[in-house]
Amino acid sequence: MSIPSVASLALAVALAFSLFSAVGGGIAHIRGVSELRLSAVRAALSATALLTFCALVLWGLLLTHQFQVAFVAQVSNRSMSTRAIVSAFWGGQAGSLLFRTVMLSWITAAVFWVQRRRESATLGLVLAVLSLVESFFLVVLLTSANPFNVLSTTPSDGQGLNPLLQDEAMSFHPPLLLTGYMAFTVPFAFAVAGLIHGEMGSLWLKALRRWTLVAWTIQGCGLIAGAWWAYHVLGWGGYWGWDPVENVALLPWLVATALLHSLMVQERRGMLRVWNIVLATAGFALAVFGMFIVGSGVITSVHAFAESSVGPLFFTFLGIVLVGVLALIAWRLPLLRSRGRFDSLAARESAFLLNNMLLASSIVAIFWGTIFPIVTEALKGAKIGVGASYYVQVDTPIFCIILLLMGVGPLLAWRRTSGQRFWQAFTLPLLAGGAVTVVLLVMGMPRGLAPLAYGACALTAIATAIEISRGAQARRQSGDGIRVALTGVWLKERRRLGSYVVHFAILILAVGVIGSTFQQSAERELTPGQSLRVGSYTLQYVGVSSTRGTDYVAEAAAIAVRHNNSLLGYVQPEKRVYAHWNSQPVSRISIMTTFPWLDDVYVLVTSITPQGAIDLRVFINPQVSLLWIGAVLFGIGVLILGWPARRQPRLFTPRVEQGSVASEA
């Protein structure tokens, strides 16, 4: 029996284990049979082991150039580097689906490992839902996208990855994003389990928040990595183009952002229960929709795979999920009624609700823009897409208001904020935001949303600093010194600290995004010695040189970069021709970040003539480096948010009887 056949058999056995885990876990919960529940857990872990084995086999087939396997011949060749071959695992549809399924199985094992010591009557149901979703992906793999299918004749070499996918970012961007997609299954599983069992108390809330934070973090890191890849590889001068596949990756992250805020309202006031169930389901549904868009080929994108048969399977599965959850919500509606009410508009829960409504509006607008080509093709027989200007016009005002709410919300009290406290809290932030806006307008910044957006960032930054100082003052009043008080805020209130750091990171990201809108560009044909001026920068073409890589030939143009006649250094954009990719030249971008201006001098060569003349394209992108600085700070913030608190010893853990409805925290 060949190795690919063994791997296919392992997928089939993993499917059997997953189905047993799903069915057995459900029956064990209904009948209260602990032995059956343990068997279901063991079956899920066995599926994880088998899927891990399949992943290792596929990597082995890729690294040893087993071109009799169709997937290996499609995504790799002998001249690719080892790093590129390893990344080829997720470079094609079948491997991508296998990677998602493997990651879901690992996430399932992680949920069991983390939750096993916590009292949760719904854990068996959670594992059953996760296993059921895993079973669906295994069915897709076995029926429509098996990476172990063998060709009738073995080619001497493979086609290999698109050169754009052989960049270093391929090693971390797709794995992060694909794992993020699968991580949204966990909040959905907790939501479904809570509806079925009727337990939505404090333990359920903590688990739902914990795993939503995990999915939100992984997806956020994947989005940032994707922006970095697009900026350094695609050569159009930007990091976000509102591409359909970019949009569908952003949508579940926005849903999770809303859910993390609304869960705080449920935790504190016992409200928004139905809304939180809807958000947990929407995050998973949009993740599945994203996989449908990428895998079906219904929308053209540089990120999407070719048209295939997996699209209808995802679409059908998505429909079943939505109908099932709506039925569960209708069944449990009496349980989901809110125990509190909104007492005032000037209250923290009201700010969080407005935050959710704005995020929901943005999600609907982006979703509509993404599916518009599908709708027009169904109605008119021709795909009509919307441009980036649609998203900019619709979403920019929404995101500006959300920036303001980031500063306003934490300064408001729960239930009601008195007029005196409101003005005490907001006088300084309002003055700071207004001053920044006025100064920018006086300095000549074009009128529009940019000065207001910078003002919103200033307001939020000052408001967050005030909130930090308020926490320190509260500790100082208890007798602590200022140093000890600040240390107490930073070290003993990690959840608050993490939210501060994340908010500051998003502010830095926002400043980078706003600054990048003032991009300048120019394009011109140059011969050696000639120059091109863009803004305050002058780029002089020095000459061209040739180099040879393992599977490509490159011509590099040496460009001297000057700022106000001061030489900053040299950049060397390239044109490469890869032997195994249709002999089409590929541009390699060169970027110089200037200090202290924080401008990116973004240079690429679109063509090089035999006589040595080049077509040079230059973009001056202000403040883009702030995106990557903000991304690092974002990672630090979420680590603080997710860092486990010191466990207190349990004196007594109440048993939750099956079928009971736990009280809301």
C-alpha positions, 0 to 999 in steps of 0.5 A: 500500500503506497504512502498516499493511500495510507494517508487517505485511509488515515483521513477516512479513519479520522472522519470515523473518530470525529463522527463518533466524538460528535455523536457520542459526546451529544448522547453522553450529555443527554444521558449523563454517561461519563464513560461515553463522554470520555470515549468521545474525548479519546476519539477526538484526540485520536482524530487529532493524532491521525490528522497530524500524521497526515500533515507530516506525510504531506510535508514529507511528500513535498520535501522528497519531490513525490510528483506522482501526487497531484498536489505536490506536482501542482505547488512545488518543483525541484528548484524551490527552496526548502522554506518555500516547499514547506510553505507550499503545504498551504499554497494550494486548495487541498493542502490549505483545507488539510491545514485548516482541519489539522488546526481545528483538531489541535484547537479541539484538543486545546479546548479540552486541555484548558477547560478540563479542570474547570466546572462546565457542564457544557464541555461535552457539547462543546467538543461534540460541536467542534468534532461535528465541524471537523467532520464536515471538513474531513468530508470535503477533503475526502470527496472534493479536495484530497491532497493525496490523490495520485496522477496516472503519469508522474511528471519529471518536475512540478509546476511550483508556487506562483513567485508572489507566494514564494516570499518569506511572508508565506511562512506565517501569513496564511497559517495565521489566517487559516488558524484564525478562521478555524479558531472562530469555531470555538466561540460558536461551539460554546454558544451552541452548547450554552443554548442546548444545555441552558447554561450561560452563567459566569463560567460560560461567559469566561470561556466564551470571552477567553476563546473569542479573544484567542480567535480575535488575536490570531485573526488580527495577527494574520491580517497584519501579516497579510498587510505586510505581505501585500505591501512588500510583495504585490507592488501597488504601493499599498497594504490594503486594497479592499480585495474580496479575500481581504474583506472576508478575512476582516469581517470575522475579526470585526465581529469578534471585536464587537463580541468582546465588548458586548460580553462585558455588558452581559458580564456586568449588567446581564444584558445583550444575551441574544446579541452575543449568541448572534455575534458568536454565530456570525463570527463562525458563519463569516469565517466559513463564508470566507473559506467559501469565497477563497475556495469556490472561485466565484470572486476574482482575487489574487488570494483566491484559488481557482474555481472548484467543487468545494464552494457548494459544500461550504454554502450548504453547510453555512445554510444548515448552521444558520437555520439550526442556530436560529431554531435554538435561539427561538427555543431558548428565547425565555432564557435569553431575556435581559435582566437589566436595562439601559438607564442612561445614554451617558453610561458605559454600556450605552457606549459599548452598544453604540460601538457594536451598532457601528461595527455591525454597520461596517460589517454589513457595508463590507459584506454587501460590497464583497457579495455585490459581484455575485448578486449582479451576476445572478441578476444581470448575468455579468459581474459588477464590482465596487471599487475601494472608494466605496469602502473608504466613503462608507467605512471611514466615518464609522471608524472615526466614530469608533476611535472616539468611542475608544476614548469615551467608553472607559471614562463613563460609569456603568448605569449612569454618568452624572453631568459633573463627572462627565465634564470633569472626565472629558474637558481635557480630552475634548480640548486636546482633540479640538486643538489638534484638529484646529492646528492641522487645519491652520497648517494647511492639511486638506479639509476633510476627515483626516484632521478630524481623525487625527483629533479623534486619536488625540482625544482617545489617547488623552482619555486613555491616559486619564483612565490610567491615572484614575486607576493609580489615584484610586490605589494611592488613596488607599495609602500606596505611593505613586510608584506603587500605585502605578505598579498596581495598575500595571501588574494587578489589573491585567485585563485593564492593562491589556485593554489600555495597551491594545487601545494605544496599539490601535491608535498607533495603527490608526495614525499610520493609516491616516498618514498613508492616505497622503501618498505621493507617486510618480512614474517615468522612464530613466536612463543611467544618470537621470533623476525622478523627483517625488515630493521632497525626494529625488531618486537618481538611476545609477545603473543595472546589474544581473544576478542569478538565484537558485531558480531565477535570473534577476536584474537589479537597478541601483537607485540613489535616494536623496532628501532635499539634496542629502543622500540617504542611501541606495535601493535596488528594486529587481525584475526576476524571471523564474524558470518554472513560471511561464517566464513572466518577469516578477517585480521585487520591491525595495523600500527605504524608511526615512527618519525622523520623517517616517516616510517609506520610499517605495520603489519598483521597476516595471520594465528594463530594456536591453539598452539599460533604460528602466520604467521606474515607479515610486511611492512616498508613503508617510507613516506606514511604519507606524502600522508595524509598530502598532502591530507589535504593541497589539501583540503585547497587549493581547498577551497581557489580556490573555495571560492567566491570572494566579489561580486561587485555591477552590474551597468548594465547587458546586455541581451543576445538575444536568438540565439546570439553568445556571444563573447569570453572573 
